[in-house]
Each structure stands twice: as structure tokens, then as C-alpha cells.
Amino acid sequence: MKYFHSIYNNIKHNNVAKQSKNNSYKLPALNIRVDLGSLPAGYHTSFPPSLESCDHCKRPFENDEGIILICGHGYHENCHNELRNRCRHFEEFYKRGMFNNVNSFVKRLE
């Protein structure tokens, strides 16, 4: 748990860097760079996770009151409940992706 806690504490020190055609992310807690595609899907949405505040109400997290979802987005517990325990940014990202895939498939069938 301490290992993951150190990663979480250092997340605000991460930065995106351009490396040729691919974006990478520096993970200071691990002292490595990773391909952006290796990160949770929330980093690929048009609304990347906020590292210091709620992705719903934009208020900062205080006293570890936030919930960080697997996609990387974070919410206050009451904001997450208000969103019916879902991440709207993550959900929209996948809905848009599925819509684009279905449209592509239909065009190929035509």
C-alpha cells in the first residue's frame, strides 16, 4: 500500500513529454517514463483527470476525501454519488469511441 500511496502523492509532479510521435508521461515515484497509452483511459479523454481537485465540482480535495477511479478521474464522495457512481468523462469517451466504430463498420458494409 505504501508503494501505491507514494505514486499517488507524486502524481501532481508528473508531466507529459513529447518523444518523437508518441506522448509519454514521467512517473517520478517510479523514476520512469511510460507511453501515454499505458495510462488509464481517463488520460485519453478530452477531459484529462485533474490531479488536485474534483473532476465534477472543481473544488480541491482536502483530508483524503476524494475517490480516484480506475480511469484516473477523482471525485468527492458526494459528487461521485450525485453522478450515480459513474465517471461522466470516461463514459462519454467510450460512448464516442463505440459510436465511431459502429459508423465505420456500417460504412464498410455499405
Secondary structure as GFF3:
##gff-version 3
##sequence-region A 1 110
A	DSSP	alpha_helix	2	10	.	.	.	ID=ss1
A	DSSP	three_ten_helix	11	13	.	.	.	ID=ss2
A	DSSP	beta_strand	15	19	.	.	.	ID=ss3
A	DSSP	beta_strand	22	27	.	.	.	ID=ss4
A	DSSP	beta_strand	32	35	.	.	.	ID=ss5
A	DSSP	three_ten_helix	36	38	.	.	.	ID=ss6
A	DSSP	three_ten_helix	41	44	.	.	.	ID=ss7
A	DSSP	beta_strand	66	68	.	.	.	ID=ss8
A	DSSP	beta_strand	74	76	.	.	.	ID=ss9
A	DSSP	alpha_helix	77	82	.	.	.	ID=ss10
A	DSSP	alpha_helix	88	109	.	.	.	ID=ss11
###
